[in-house]
Amino acid sequence: MNEISTEGSKDAKGASTLAPRILELVASGQASSRAELAGLLGAAASTVSLAVSRLVERGLIAEEGTQASTGGRPRKVLRLGGTDEFAVAADLGGRHARVGVVLPGGGVAGVSTVPFAIDEGPEAALPRLAETLQALAEDHGPGLRGVGLSLPGPVDVVSGSVVMPARMPGWNRFPIISWLQDRFGVPAAADNDANCMAVGEHTVRPAEHRQSIMVKIGSAIGAGVIVDGRLFRGATGAAGEITHIRVVGGAETPCSCGNTGCLETVASGAALVRILRERGAHVDRLEDVVRLAGHGDPEATRAVRKAGDYLGQVLAANVNFFNPDAVYLGGILSTLEPFVAAVRSQLYESCHPLVTEHLTIERVSLSADAGLVGAGQFALQRALADALRQVGRTDLASGHLPSPASPASPATPGPRTP
């Protein structure tokens, strides 16, 4: 009896010590089952199971459904937060915003597109957006844990602001995250649209796809990189910055970065509008280009295919170097088959056969919701990080974990005026 008691005590202590790391692995998408956690942590299955059970009891993670197993019983799937928790999020564009409720695991509800004038600046635009998000949260019920934004510009995630955005006048260094947290009283998160799309798509993809490149192709071009199931930011947060790689064919066309001949000058939506105008086409914005190409206009189709070829050239070097499981294409240009076919063709032509043997190259499965889902997942992870800080060693030693209704993540926060 004494021996059994000692083993149980060891399991309890080990479970308490592992709890923070388990939360991090589940939050980042690196593990979605008890077996995967045990493998990554090198811990006994019984210890991991005890820690997971405690976290589930406290609502910090949820266990639901099943996933295929290599043998034995099907595994339960671990997700962030309790089953009743959610975030509200928005994916911002120049004239519209995609808004909705984001659930742990990538589900969405109440999604719609609303007017949003980004050129009015944050002081005018954010309060109206906040009212929309607040209404979404109230309609969905109790359980709001965070607010997330996907932004069309470079984001300093430490300060919570955009930095020198080319298409967001008046937003430079505005404290977006602080503003949202003051308004809603819950953790907030913001990141650039490509990173949000990468995280959103990764959330709903097969667990074995742990290395991927997400490319958003709209008026501008951006990329997000997932390494070992986690967003890779690089040393200064600029990982995935492919838009300013110089390409053959760019010639001396000036780029917004100050150089010439960058990928942006020949393959972005803005470039396609300029190129087709120079050829006499009546286009005012990217949607006009997509409409013409969708209707089979020869000049527009040729330009779109060439843009896809240029993007494929740049991606080929990155794919050869990185050897990802998948390349996902998002943004409005990814809806055009000639564009996607040109990217795919260039990758198969330019990459080593070992790199492309099992490479997935396709459009995002979440379509227009990828950025929205990613922004919501960032917000839920931020809320979880706050909860993690409450999991102190003293509490862990006694087996006590914070309730999701603790001050770190209030169950039914009331919105505050800025």
N, C-alpha and C positions, 0 to 999 in steps of 0.2 A: 504493500500500500504506500509506503514511504517513497519507493522508487517511482511509482505511477504519479504520485503527487509532485515529485521533483520534475518529472518530464513535463507535466501540465504547466508547472510554473515557468519552465524554460520556454515553452511554446507561447505563453501569455506575454512574457517579457520580449521575446523575439518579435511577436506580432506588433507590439507597441512601437518597437524601434523601426519596423519596416513600414508602418502606416504612411508617413510622409512620402517616402520613395514610391510606394504603390500609387498614391494619389498623383504624383508627378507622371508616372509611366502611363496611367490611364488617361490623364488630361492631355498628354502629348500624342496619344494614339499609338504609342509603342507597344502597348499590351491591351488586349481586350478579353482576356480570359485568365482564370486562376493558374492554369497550366503555363501560359506564356509568362505570367509574372514570376512563377517559381523558376522558370528557365533563365530569365533575365537577371533575377536577383540571386540565383544560386542558393536559394533557401529551401527548407523542407516544405513539401506540399501542405502539411498539416499547419505549419506556422503561417504560411501565406493565406490559407483558407480561413484561419481564425482572424487575421488582420482584415481580410476582405469582409468577413461577416460583421465585424465591428463597424467598419466604414459604411456598409449598407444600412445597418441599424441607425446610424446617425444621419443618413440621407446625403452623405458626401459623394457617394457613387451609387449607381443603380445597377441591378443585375436583371437582365431580361432576355427573352428569346433564347435561341441556340445557334451555334455555328458548327460547321462540319469538323469532325475530329479525325485524326489519322488512325484512331483505334479506340475502343472502349465507348463510354457514353458520350453523347453530344455535349459540348461545352456551353455553359451560360455565357452570354455576352455582357461585358462590363462597360458601362457608359458613365459619363460625367453627371454628377448631381442626382437628385431624386427624380422620380418619374413625373412629379408635378412641377418641376422647376423649368424655367425658360428665360430667354433673353429677348429683348426687342432690338432690332437692328435695321440699318439702312445702308444701301449701296448707292452712293451719290454719283450723279452724272452732271452734265452741264445744264440741262434743262429739266431733268426729272430725277426722282429717287425711287428705288425699289425698296419697299419697306415690308416688314413682316415679323412674326413671332418665330424664334428659332429654338428648337428643343434639343436636349442632349442627344447625341447620335446623329444629328443632321436633319431631323424632320422640321418641316415648316408649317405655319398656319397663318391665315389672314393676310396672305401676300397680295400686294397691289403696287401699282405705279402711280406716284403722285407728283404734281408739279413741284419743281425745286430750282430756283434761280441761283446757281452757285456764284454768279458774278455780282450778286447783291452784297456779298460779304457775310461773315459769320454772325454779326450782330443782328442783321435783318433776317437771314435765312434760318438760322438754328432755332430760334423760338417757335417758328411755325412748324418746323420739322418735329420739335419736341412735343408739341401739342398732338400731332398725329401719332407719335410713338406712345405717348401717354394713353391716348384713347385705345390703342391696340392692347396695351398691357391691362387696362381696366376691363376690356371686353373678354380677355383670355382668362381672367381670374387671378387669385393669389398665387404667388410663387415666382414673382419677378426677381431675378438674381443679377442681371447686368444689362448694359446698353452698349451696343457696338456700332461703329461706323466704318464703312469701306470708302476710301477717299482716292480721287484721281490725281494724286500727287505724292511726292516723297514725304514720308512721315518719320519723325524722330519719336520713337516709341517711349523713350525715357522721359522726355518733356511733355509728350502727348500733344504735339503740334505738327503741322505741315511746315516744310522748310523749302523756301524758294519755289513754290509751285508755279508752273508755267501757265496753267489754265484755271487758277483759283485766285483771282485778284482780291486782295484784302485779307487773305487767310494766313499769310506768312507769320509764323510764330504765335498765332492765336492759340490760347490754351484750351483746346477742344475737350480733352479728357476731364480736366478740372471743371469746365463749364457743365459738362454732362453729369458729373458726379454731384455737383452742387444742386443741379436741377432735379435729379431723380433720386438721390440718396442711396444709390447702389454703385458697385464698381463699374467703370466704363473702360472701353478699349477702342483704339482706332489704329488702322494700318492702311497701307496703300492697296489699291484694288487687286493687283496681281497676287500679292501675298494672301489676301483674303480669299481669292478664288482658289489658290493652291491648297489652303487649309480646308476650305469648304469641300472641294472635290475629294481630297484625301479622306475626309471624314466618312464618305459614303462608298469609297472604293474597297476592293478586296484587301484583306489584311496583309496579303503577301506583296502587295504593291507598296513597298516602303521607300522607294527612290523614284522621284518623278520630277518632271519639269512642266509647269503650267505657263502657257503663253497667252496673254490677253492681247488681241489685236483689234483695236478700235481706232479712234482718231489718233491715238498714240500707241506705242507698243511697250508692254511690260512683261516681266517673267517672275515667277515665284518658284523656289526650289525646295523640295522635300527630301531630306537625307535621314535615313534610318527612322522614318516615320515622324520627323520633326521638321518644322520650318527652319531652313538655314538662312541666316541673315548676313553672314560674313563679318569681317572685322569691324566695318563701319556701318553695317546695315544696308549696304548697297548690292548684296548678292542678287543675281538675276538681271543686272543692268545690261541687257543686250542691245538696247535701242541705239546706243551710240558706238557700236562696233562699225568700223568703216567697211564698205563692201565694194567689190568691183561693179561698176555700173553707176555708183553714186556720183562719180566724177567730181565736179567742184560745186555741187549743189550745197548751199549753206544750210547748216543745221541749227536748231535752237540752242545747242550746247556751245556754239561758237566755232566748231570745226566744220568740215565739209565732207560730203559723201557718206554720212552715217546711214545705218539701216533705216532710221526714221524718215530720211529724205526720199526713199524709194519704195518702202513697203507699208508705211502707216496709212491710216484712212485719210489723214490730212494730205499726205503726198499724193494719194490716188485722186483726190478732188483737184489738186493743182495740175496733175499730169493730164487728166481728162479735159480740164478747161483749156489747157494749152493746145489740145487736139481738137478743140471746137465743140466739145460736148456741153450741154446745158445742165450743169450740176452746181448746186450751192452747198451741199453738205454730204456727208458720208452715206446717209440713207438714200440719196439719189443714185450714188454709185452702186449700192447694193441692189436697188430696184432695177437699174439698167442691166446689171450682170445677171440678176435673177430672171430677167425676161430674154436673156440670150443676146443682148447687144454685143456685136463682135468686138468693138473697141474697148468697151468696159470689161468684157470677159478676158480679153488679151491682157489688159492692164492688171486685173485681179490675179490672173495666173502668174504673171511675171512677179508680182509682189510676193506671192506664195513661194516662188522659186528663190527669191532673195532671202526670205525668212528661213527657208530650208537650208540654204548655204550657211547661214550664221549658226543655226541650231545644230547642224552636222558636226561642227567642231566641238560644241559643248556636249553633244550626245556621245561622240567618240571618247571624250575625256572623262565624262561622268558615268557613262554606262547605266542609265536609269532603266527602271522597269517600264516606264510609260512617259509619253509626251502628250499632254492634253492641250487642246486648242479652244480658247474661249473668246468672247467678244463678237461684235456684229459680223466681222469678216469671216469668222469661222462657220457662219451659216451658209457660206457659198461653197459648193462642192468643188468648183475649179480651183479655188484657193487651197482647200484642204488637200486635194489630190496633188497639187504642185509641191506642197510642203512634204507630203509623204513620199513622193517620187524622189525628191532631192535627198531626203534622209536615206532611203534605200540605196541610192546611187553613190552617195558620198561616205557613208559609214561602213565600218568593217562588218563583215557578215556575222561575226560573233556578237557584236553589239546589237544588231537588228534582229537576230534570230527569234527572240521572244519579246521584242519591243512592241508595246501597244502604242499606236498613234491614232488618236481619235478626238472627236469633239467632247467637250465636258458633258457628263451625264446630267448635271444639275442645270444645264442651260443658263438662263438669265439669273438663276438663283444662287449660283456658286459663290459670288462675292458676298451676298446677303448671309448665306450660311456660314461662311468663314468669319465674317464680322461678329456674328452671334456666338460662334464657338470661342473666339478670342475673349468676348465678354464673359462667357461662362468660365473660361480658364482663369480669368482675372479674379472672378468671384471665388473660385476654388483656391487660388493663391492666397487670398485674404483669409480663407478658412484654415489653410495650412499654417499660417503664421500663428493661429490660435492653438494649434496642436503642439503645445509646449512639452518639454521632456517630463515635467512633473505630472501633467495630465496623462501622458502616455504610460508612464510607469504604473499608474493606478488603473490604466485601462479606460480612462475617461476621454472622450473626444467631444469637440464642440458640436452642439446642435446647429442645423442649418438656420435656425431662427435666432442664432446669437447675434450680437451687435455687428459682427464682421460681415454678415450677410443677412439682413433683415428679411423676414418672410413677406411682409406686406408693406414695403416702404411707401411713404407718401411723397409725391412730387413736391419739390421746393422751387420757389421762384428764384431766378438768378440774381 
